[in-house]
Amino acid sequence: MNPMMHEWTAAAAILLAGMAMAAPAEAPPAPYQPLAFLVGHCWKGTFPDGKATDEHCFSWIYGGKFVRDEHVVHRGEGHADGLGESIYVWDAASKQLQYLYIESAGGFSRGTVSGEGDTQTYRSRWQPAGQDAYDVVTEFQVKDGWVPGFKLHMEKVTPAKLKEPKG
């Protein structure tokens, strides 16, 4: 898995798992509740190196049936930005909120979103930090359990203009 995918997962309450395709079905009353506080805003955090930043902009799409997260990792002067996008979907058959993530280096991942539960190779938690911020905690699974990965403090910002990379 490339580093861009690891960077992105620091911004989600995501636990990786398989994703089965299912026909559209009626969702429960609030399937997107774990993401609701993010939608309609952009959020930006700085990685521990102080040079790279990660910015996410969340929106409802298709009449509120799905959530989109467009993001850009600014790696600093002289380094190309990394772009990514996630689409969150409610899968009524499995009763899970799931995502598909694609990124500009050609990678992708898919999995489930939950407040707690399954353990996989890496996991991240989003924790609201007041009205205008959230904290991200990412951990990595090793043979004997989970070890700290990295943390980001994301603050609400004016939307970044996301664009396709040149070249």
MDAnalysis code that builds the backbone (N, CA, C; Angstrom):
import MDAnalysis as mda
import numpy as np

u = mda.Universe.empty(501, n_residues=167, atom_resindex=np.repeat(np.arange(167), 3), trajectory=True)
u.add_TopologyAttr("name", ["N", "CA", "C"] * 167)
u.add_TopologyAttr("resid", np.arange(1, 168))
u.add_TopologyAttr("resname", ["MET", "ASN", "PRO", "MET", "MET", "HIS", "GLU", "TRP", "THR", "ALA", "ALA", "ALA", "ALA", "ILE", "LEU", "LEU", "ALA", "GLY", "MET", "ALA", "MET", "ALA", "ALA", "PRO", "ALA", "GLU", "ALA", "PRO", "PRO", "ALA", "PRO", "TYR", "GLN", "PRO", "LEU", "ALA", "PHE", "LEU", "VAL", "GLY", "HIS", "CYS", "TRP", "LYS", "GLY", "THR", "PHE", "PRO", "ASP", "GLY", "LYS", "ALA", "THR", "ASP", "GLU", "HIS", "CYS", "PHE", "SER", "TRP", "ILE", "TYR", "GLY", "GLY", "LYS", "PHE", "VAL", "ARG", "ASP", "GLU", "HIS", "VAL", "VAL", "HIS", "ARG", "GLY", "GLU", "GLY", "HIS", "ALA", "ASP", "GLY", "LEU", "GLY", "GLU", "SER", "ILE", "TYR", "VAL", "TRP", "ASP", "ALA", "ALA", "SER", "LYS", "GLN", "LEU", "GLN", "TYR", "LEU", "TYR", "ILE", "GLU", "SER", "ALA", "GLY", "GLY", "PHE", "SER", "ARG", "GLY", "THR", "VAL", "SER", "GLY", "GLU", "GLY", "ASP", "THR", "GLN", "THR", "TYR", "ARG", "SER", "ARG", "TRP", "GLN", "PRO", "ALA", "GLY", "GLN", "ASP", "ALA", "TYR", "ASP", "VAL", "VAL", "THR", "GLU", "PHE", "GLN", "VAL", "LYS", "ASP", "GLY", "TRP", "VAL", "PRO", "GLY", "PHE", "LYS", "LEU", "HIS", "MET", "GLU", "LYS", "VAL", "THR", "PRO", "ALA", "LYS", "LEU", "LYS", "GLU", "PRO", "LYS", "GLY"])
u.atoms.positions = np.array([
    [0.851, -1.169, 0.000],
    [0.000, 0.000, 0.000],
    [0.890, 1.222, 0.000],
    [0.561, 2.236, -0.836],
    [1.445, 3.388, -0.923],
    [1.190, 4.364, 0.218],
    [2.140, 5.276, 0.492],
    [2.028, 6.204, 1.619],
    [0.817, 7.116, 1.530],
    [0.389, 7.471, 0.332],
    [-0.775, 8.353, 0.179],
    [-2.001, 7.728, 0.832],
    [-2.181, 6.436, 0.651],
    [-3.335, 5.772, 1.239],
    [-3.245, 5.780, 2.752],
    [-2.055, 5.606, 3.313],
    [-1.893, 5.671, 4.764],
    [-2.219, 7.063, 5.272],
    [-1.778, 8.112, 4.532],
    [-2.068, 9.477, 4.936],
    [-3.567, 9.712, 4.965],
    [-4.258, 9.267, 3.944],
    [-5.679, 9.515, 3.871],
    [-6.428, 8.840, 5.001],
    [-6.061, 7.631, 5.337],
    [-6.823, 6.911, 6.347],
    [-6.743, 7.574, 7.693],
    [-5.777, 8.456, 7.875],
    [-5.701, 9.196, 9.130],
    [-6.875, 10.133, 9.283],
    [-7.640, 10.308, 8.258],
    [-8.744, 11.248, 8.318],
    [-10.094, 10.576, 8.360],
    [-10.182, 9.368, 8.761],
    [-11.480, 8.698, 8.766],
    [-11.631, 7.742, 9.918],
    [-12.883, 7.575, 10.313],
    [-13.191, 6.577, 11.340],
    [-13.420, 5.273, 10.614],
    [-12.385, 4.811, 9.962],
    [-12.533, 3.715, 9.031],
    [-11.790, 2.490, 9.513],
    [-12.449, 1.377, 9.434],
    [-11.821, 0.098, 9.712],
    [-11.948, -0.724, 8.441],
    [-10.823, -1.105, 7.857],
    [-10.877, -1.797, 6.575],
    [-11.521, -3.168, 6.696],
    [-12.285, -3.493, 5.694],
    [-12.929, -4.797, 5.597],
    [-13.387, -4.961, 4.161],
    [-13.797, -6.123, 3.781],
    [-14.298, -6.351, 2.429],
    [-15.590, -5.612, 2.189],
    [-15.884, -5.315, 0.928],
    [-17.109, -4.604, 0.585],
    [-17.847, -5.399, -0.469],
    [-19.058, -5.813, -0.175],
    [-19.863, -6.575, -1.123],
    [-20.784, -5.621, -1.862],
    [-21.004, -5.848, -3.134],
    [-21.912, -5.031, -3.910],
    [-23.341, -5.442, -3.563],
    [-24.217, -4.454, -3.389],
    [-25.599, -4.732, -3.034],
    [-26.510, -3.795, -3.803],
    [-27.709, -4.240, -4.051],
    [-28.694, -3.427, -4.736],
    [-29.150, -2.311, -3.805],
    [-29.563, -1.165, -4.371],
    [-30.041, -0.084, -3.526],
    [-31.223, -0.539, -2.690],
    [-31.281, -0.071, -1.480],
    [-32.384, -0.399, -0.584],
    [-32.573, 0.769, 0.368],
    [-33.707, 0.789, 1.042],
    [-33.979, 1.877, 1.962],
    [-33.012, 1.844, 3.141],
    [-32.467, 3.012, 3.468],
    [-31.491, 3.124, 4.550],
    [-32.215, 3.330, 5.885],
    [-31.544, 3.028, 6.969],
    [-32.130, 3.315, 8.271],
    [-32.223, 4.832, 8.457],
    [-32.864, 5.308, 9.511],
    [-33.077, 6.744, 9.664],
    [-31.825, 7.609, 9.557],
    [-30.698, 7.189, 10.069],
    [-29.505, 8.042, 10.055],
    [-28.246, 7.253, 9.738],
    [-28.157, 6.656, 8.536],
    [-26.977, 5.826, 8.257],
    [-25.683, 6.607, 8.198],
    [-25.768, 7.902, 7.923],
    [-24.560, 8.708, 7.782],
    [-24.226, 9.489, 9.056],
    [-24.845, 9.156, 10.150],
    [-24.625, 9.876, 11.404],
    [-23.145, 9.983, 11.797],
    [-22.328, 8.929, 11.621],
    [-20.910, 9.078, 11.999],
    [-20.171, 10.166, 11.214],
    [-20.706, 10.562, 10.045],
    [-20.050, 11.562, 9.200],
    [-20.760, 12.910, 9.203],
    [-21.952, 12.976, 9.792],
    [-22.815, 14.156, 9.659],
    [-22.125, 15.460, 10.052],
    [-21.314, 15.463, 11.089],
    [-20.692, 16.711, 11.533],
    [-19.668, 17.242, 10.540],
    [-19.217, 16.411, 9.606],
    [-18.201, 16.809, 8.634],
    [-18.794, 17.440, 7.379],
    [-20.012, 17.028, 7.011],
    [-20.618, 17.410, 5.737],
    [-20.924, 18.908, 5.688],
    [-20.602, 19.489, 4.536],
    [-20.835, 20.909, 4.321],
    [-19.655, 21.780, 4.725],
    [-18.556, 21.147, 5.098],
    [-17.382, 21.890, 5.562],
    [-16.108, 21.303, 4.972],
    [-15.048, 22.108, 5.025],
    [-13.698, 21.641, 4.711],
    [-12.897, 21.675, 6.001],
    [-11.942, 20.763, 6.088],
    [-11.146, 20.583, 7.308],
    [-9.684, 20.430, 6.908],
    [-8.792, 21.022, 7.691],
    [-7.374, 20.964, 7.348],
    [-6.548, 20.694, 8.600],
    [-5.552, 19.805, 8.450],
    [-4.646, 19.495, 9.542],
    [-3.218, 19.419, 9.031],
    [-2.278, 19.592, 9.953],
    [-0.856, 19.548, 9.613],
    [-0.245, 18.278, 10.192],
    [0.510, 17.561, 9.366],
    [1.187, 16.354, 9.824],
    [2.297, 16.718, 10.804],
    [2.734, 15.762, 11.623],
    [3.765, 16.040, 12.634],
    [5.046, 16.666, 12.085],
    [5.374, 16.446, 10.813],
    [6.601, 17.039, 10.264],
    [6.492, 18.555, 10.100],
    [5.265, 19.091, 10.224],
    [5.048, 20.525, 10.097],
    [5.061, 21.036, 8.673],
    [5.320, 20.168, 7.702],
    [5.418, 20.579, 6.300],
    [4.195, 20.170, 5.492],
    [3.745, 18.951, 5.663],
    [2.620, 18.441, 4.886],
    [1.299, 18.735, 5.593],
    [0.279, 19.044, 4.779],
    [-1.062, 19.245, 5.322],
    [-2.040, 18.334, 4.590],
    [-3.147, 18.067, 5.229],
    [-4.197, 17.215, 4.669],
    [-5.497, 17.991, 4.770],
    [-6.177, 18.195, 3.640],
    [-7.418, 18.957, 3.626],
    [-8.532, 18.110, 3.011],
    [-9.672, 18.066, 3.701],
    [-10.842, 17.293, 3.267],
    [-12.051, 18.201, 3.165],
    [-12.828, 18.059, 2.088],
    [-14.078, 18.797, 1.900],
    [-15.193, 17.778, 1.689],
    [-16.226, 17.856, 2.537],
    [-17.313, 16.877, 2.542],
    [-18.599, 17.488, 1.999],
    [-19.337, 16.712, 1.209],
    [-20.605, 17.191, 0.669],
    [-21.567, 16.020, 0.470],
    [-22.857, 16.356, 0.487],
    [-23.883, 15.385, 0.114],
    [-23.915, 15.324, -1.398],
    [-24.153, 14.156, -1.971],
    [-24.335, 14.042, -3.414],
    [-25.581, 13.221, -3.692],
    [-26.127, 13.418, -4.879],
    [-27.318, 12.704, -5.341],
    [-28.455, 12.797, -4.335],
    [-28.769, 14.043, -3.963],
    [-29.906, 14.284, -3.092],
    [-29.753, 13.735, -1.688],
    [-28.539, 13.684, -1.186],
    [-28.308, 13.216, 0.172],
    [-28.250, 11.709, 0.323],
    [-28.153, 11.012, -0.793],
    [-28.079, 9.544, -0.737],
    [-26.664, 9.039, -0.445],
    [-25.667, 9.896, -0.692],
    [-24.269, 9.528, -0.495],
    [-23.500, 10.725, 0.043],
    [-22.323, 10.458, 0.619],
    [-21.418, 11.512, 1.068],
    [-20.138, 11.412, 0.251],
    [-19.651, 12.569, -0.208],
    [-18.380, 12.640, -0.934],
    [-17.366, 13.363, -0.049],
    [-16.135, 12.863, -0.047],
    [-15.009, 13.497, 0.639],
    [-13.913, 13.677, -0.397],
    [-13.688, 14.930, -0.815],
    [-12.589, 15.237, -1.725],
    [-11.436, 15.753, -0.867],
    [-10.236, 15.255, -1.120],
    [-9.131, 15.712, -0.282],
    [-7.850, 15.892, -1.059],
    [-6.977, 16.702, -0.447],
    [-5.669, 16.958, -1.044],
    [-4.637, 16.967, 0.078],
    [-3.537, 16.268, -0.159],
    [-2.395, 16.316, 0.747],
    [-1.372, 17.224, 0.078],
    [-1.133, 18.363, 0.724],
    [-0.116, 19.305, 0.246],
    [1.193, 18.874, 0.896],
    [2.133, 18.410, 0.090],
    [3.385, 17.865, 0.620],
    [4.496, 18.897, 0.736],
    [4.224, 20.114, 0.318],
    [5.219, 21.166, 0.429],
    [5.826, 21.526, -0.914],
    [6.510, 22.653, -0.925],
    [7.119, 23.160, -2.151],
    [8.053, 22.127, -2.770],
    [7.934, 21.973, -4.079],
    [8.770, 21.029, -4.800],
    [8.231, 19.607, -4.810],
    [7.107, 19.383, -4.165],
    [6.498, 18.053, -4.124],
    [5.068, 18.135, -4.648],
    [4.706, 17.191, -5.484],
    [3.352, 17.176, -6.037],
    [2.318, 16.906, -4.944],
    [1.190, 17.589, -5.049],
    [0.076, 17.326, -4.143],
    [-0.512, 15.955, -4.456],
    [-1.043, 15.307, -3.452],
    [-1.755, 14.048, -3.640],
    [-3.242, 14.293, -3.488],
    [-4.023, 13.817, -4.443],
    [-5.471, 14.004, -4.421],
    [-6.170, 12.689, -4.153],
    [-7.317, 12.773, -3.529],
    [-8.106, 11.582, -3.277],
    [-9.571, 11.926, -3.144],
    [-10.403, 10.914, -3.291],
    [-11.838, 11.091, -3.139],
    [-12.433, 9.811, -2.591],
    [-13.334, 9.992, -1.645],
    [-14.076, 8.861, -1.086],
    [-15.560, 9.086, -1.312],
    [-16.252, 8.018, -1.598],
    [-17.706, 8.040, -1.647],
    [-18.177, 7.075, -0.570],
    [-19.026, 7.573, 0.335],
    [-19.579, 6.768, 1.420],
    [-20.987, 6.351, 1.038],
    [-21.290, 5.071, 1.206],
    [-22.595, 4.519, 0.825],
    [-23.156, 3.651, 1.947],
    [-24.466, 3.690, 2.110],
    [-25.128, 2.796, 3.054],
    [-25.476, 1.521, 2.309],
    [-24.974, 0.375, 2.766],
    [-25.299, -0.931, 2.193],
    [-26.330, -1.584, 3.099],
    [-27.594, -1.537, 2.674],
    [-28.687, -2.067, 3.496],
    [-28.560, -3.572, 3.707],
    [-28.027, -4.293, 2.724],
    [-27.909, -5.749, 2.844],
    [-26.994, -6.137, 4.011],
    [-25.868, -5.449, 4.148],
    [-24.941, -5.765, 5.241],
    [-25.158, -4.870, 6.462],
    [-26.052, -3.872, 6.304],
    [-26.321, -2.898, 7.374],
    [-25.030, -2.211, 7.830],
    [-24.248, -1.759, 6.823],
    [-22.976, -1.103, 7.103],
    [-22.808, 0.146, 6.249],
    [-22.174, 1.146, 6.839],
    [-21.735, 2.305, 6.091],
    [-20.376, 1.935, 5.505],
    [-20.254, 2.038, 4.175],
    [-19.046, 1.607, 3.490],
    [-18.471, 2.756, 2.669],
    [-17.221, 2.603, 2.248],
    [-16.582, 3.622, 1.429],
    [-15.783, 2.987, 0.304],
    [-15.605, 3.778, -0.748],
    [-14.653, 3.479, -1.812],
    [-13.773, 4.706, -1.923],
    [-12.456, 4.508, -1.817],
    [-11.487, 5.597, -1.881],
    [-10.605, 5.395, -3.104],
    [-10.423, 6.465, -3.882],
    [-9.501, 6.452, -5.015],
    [-8.547, 7.625, -4.838],
    [-7.309, 7.475, -5.345],
    [-6.338, 8.557, -5.189],
    [-5.480, 8.736, -6.431],
    [-4.895, 9.920, -6.549],
    [-4.219, 10.342, -7.771],
    [-3.001, 9.513, -8.148],
    [-2.437, 8.763, -7.230],
    [-1.307, 7.892, -7.567],
    [-1.782, 6.557, -8.133],
    [-3.108, 6.381, -8.232],
    [-3.662, 5.166, -8.815],
    [-4.118, 4.137, -7.800],
    [-3.953, 4.398, -6.540],
    [-4.373, 3.448, -5.509],
    [-5.838, 3.583, -5.153],
    [-6.348, 2.577, -4.474],
    [-7.715, 2.627, -3.978],
    [-7.837, 1.700, -2.780],
    [-8.847, 1.947, -1.995],
    [-9.187, 1.036, -0.907],
    [-10.685, 1.108, -0.701],
    [-11.215, 0.122, -0.035],
    [-12.630, 0.105, 0.305],
    [-12.794, -0.609, 1.622],
    [-13.833, -0.253, 2.305],
    [-14.033, -0.846, 3.617],
    [-15.280, -0.320, 4.273],
    [-15.323, -0.416, 5.572],
    [-16.495, -0.009, 6.341],
    [-16.133, 1.123, 7.290],
    [-17.149, 1.862, 7.676],
    [-17.017, 2.934, 8.644],
    [-17.805, 2.506, 9.866],
    [-17.200, 2.634, 11.024],
    [-17.926, 2.310, 12.250],
    [-17.355, 3.125, 13.394],
    [-18.132, 3.217, 14.456],
    [-17.682, 3.932, 15.633],
    [-16.724, 3.115, 16.461],
    [-16.785, 1.815, 16.341],
    [-15.895, 0.900, 17.059],
    [-16.079, -0.477, 16.457],
    [-15.286, -1.420, 16.856],
    [-15.518, -2.770, 16.362],
    [-14.307, -3.434, 15.773],
    [-14.468, -3.895, 14.519],
    [-13.470, -4.718, 13.843],
    [-12.062, -4.148, 13.913],
    [-11.101, -5.033, 13.870],
    [-9.704, -4.618, 13.793],
    [-9.120, -5.151, 12.499],
    [-8.305, -4.342, 11.851],
    [-7.699, -4.716, 10.583],
    [-6.233, -4.287, 10.602],
    [-5.649, -4.067, 9.436],
    [-4.257, -3.692, 9.329],
    [-3.988, -2.308, 9.923],
    [-4.837, -1.353, 9.637],
    [-4.733, -0.043, 10.261],
    [-6.133, 0.479, 10.505],
    [-6.220, 1.390, 11.444],
    [-7.521, 1.956, 11.773],
    [-7.329, 3.408, 12.186],
    [-8.373, 4.183, 11.982],
    [-8.348, 5.586, 12.347],
    [-9.670, 5.954, 12.996],
    [-9.592, 6.915, 13.899],
    [-10.795, 7.415, 14.569],
    [-10.886, 8.915, 14.366],
    [-12.107, 9.386, 14.077],
    [-12.380, 10.817, 14.042],
    [-13.119, 11.131, 15.317],
    [-12.663, 12.128, 16.021],
    [-13.297, 12.517, 17.272],
    [-13.559, 14.010, 17.227],
    [-14.850, 14.437, 17.254],
    [-15.131, 15.870, 17.242],
    [-14.375, 16.570, 18.374],
    [-13.864, 17.761, 18.074],
    [-13.151, 18.578, 19.053],
    [-13.788, 19.967, 19.005],
    [-14.987, 20.090, 19.523],
    [-15.737, 21.332, 19.444],
    [-16.467, 21.447, 18.122],
    [-16.981, 22.649, 17.821],
    [-17.777, 22.879, 16.614],
    [-16.930, 22.966, 15.346],
    [-15.686, 23.396, 15.458],
    [-14.891, 23.714, 14.284],
    [-13.630, 22.874, 14.121],
    [-13.603, 21.694, 14.745],
    [-12.395, 20.868, 14.632],
    [-12.717, 19.406, 14.944],
    [-11.817, 18.521, 14.527],
    [-11.854, 17.131, 14.953],
    [-10.434, 16.600, 15.000],
    [-10.232, 15.588, 15.810],
    [-8.920, 14.970, 15.948],
    [-8.944, 13.601, 15.297],
    [-7.852, 13.268, 14.663],
    [-7.701, 11.985, 13.988],
    [-6.594, 11.211, 14.693],
    [-6.878, 9.981, 15.039],
    [-5.890, 9.109, 15.657],
    [-5.797, 7.857, 14.793],
    [-4.608, 7.571, 14.286],
    [-4.399, 6.397, 13.444],
    [-3.463, 5.430, 14.155],
    [-3.819, 4.145, 14.104],
    [-3.006, 3.090, 14.708],
    [-2.752, 2.007, 13.663],
    [-1.692, 1.272, 13.859],
    [-1.331, 0.192, 12.954],
    [-1.297, -1.117, 13.728],
    [-1.781, -2.174, 13.099],
    [-1.795, -3.473, 13.751],
    [-0.462, -4.180, 13.532],
    [0.078, -4.689, 14.626],
    [1.288, -5.505, 14.581],
    [0.941, -6.852, 15.196],
    [1.888, -7.745, 15.205],
    [1.642, -9.111, 15.682],
    [0.957, -9.152, 17.050],
    [1.412, -8.317, 17.977],
    [0.897, -8.362, 19.343],
    [-0.210, -7.360, 19.632],
    [-0.680, -6.635, 18.619],
    [-1.752, -5.682, 18.864],
    [-1.580, -4.412, 18.045],
    [-2.082, -3.310, 18.581],
    [-2.066, -2.034, 17.889],
    [-0.982, -1.126, 18.438],
    [-0.330, -0.393, 17.532],
    [0.680, 0.570, 17.926],
    [0.292, 1.945, 17.372],
    [0.696, 3.014, 18.064],
    [0.361, 4.350, 17.580],
    [0.938, 4.599, 16.189],
    [0.175, 5.285, 15.368],
    [0.624, 5.694, 14.046],
    [0.916, 7.180, 14.077],
    [-0.097, 7.985, 13.805],
    [0.073, 9.427, 13.858],
    [-1.257, 10.065, 14.210],
    [-1.180, 11.342, 14.581],
    [-2.358, 12.106, 14.968],
    [-2.396, 13.385, 14.151],
    [-3.604, 13.826, 13.849],
    [-3.817, 15.103, 13.179],
    [-4.940, 15.840, 13.883],
    [-4.810, 17.142, 13.986],
    [-5.886, 17.998, 14.478],
    [-6.422, 18.723, 13.258],
    [-7.658, 18.443, 12.859],
    [-8.265, 19.020, 11.663],
    [-9.153, 20.183, 12.076],
    [-8.985, 21.350, 11.415],
    [-9.787, 22.522, 11.703],
    [-10.570, 22.938, 10.478],
    [-11.771, 23.454, 10.688],
    [-12.630, 23.905, 9.604],
    [-11.946, 25.061, 8.883],
    [-11.951, 25.015, 7.540],
    [-11.298, 26.036, 6.722],
    [-12.166, 26.369, 5.518],
    [-11.764, 27.401, 4.781],
    [-12.387, 27.720, 3.508],
    [-12.016, 26.631, 2.526],
    [-12.933, 26.199, 1.670],
    [-12.632, 25.093, 0.739],
    [-11.398, 25.339, -0.119],
    [-10.608, 24.290, -0.280],
    [-9.469, 24.337, -1.196],
    [-9.980, 24.054, -2.589],
    [-9.329, 24.577, -3.577],
    [-9.692, 24.263, -4.954],
    [-8.955, 22.989, -5.324],
    [-9.701, 21.908, -5.462],
    [-9.107, 20.617, -5.814],
    [-9.055, 20.519, -7.330],
    [-7.947, 20.068, -7.848],
    [-7.804, 19.966, -9.301],
    [-6.982, 18.738, -9.635],
    [-7.114, 18.317, -10.868],
    [-6.340, 17.174, -11.346],
    [-4.860, 17.538, -11.399],
    [-3.979, 16.603, -11.035],
    [-2.548, 16.896, -11.138],
    [-2.125, 17.041, -12.582],
    [-1.135, 17.879, -12.814],
    [-0.606, 18.069, -14.178],
    [0.307, 16.918, -14.531],
    [0.335, 16.593, -15.820],
    [1.329, 15.663, -16.244],
    [0.826, 14.402, -16.711],
])
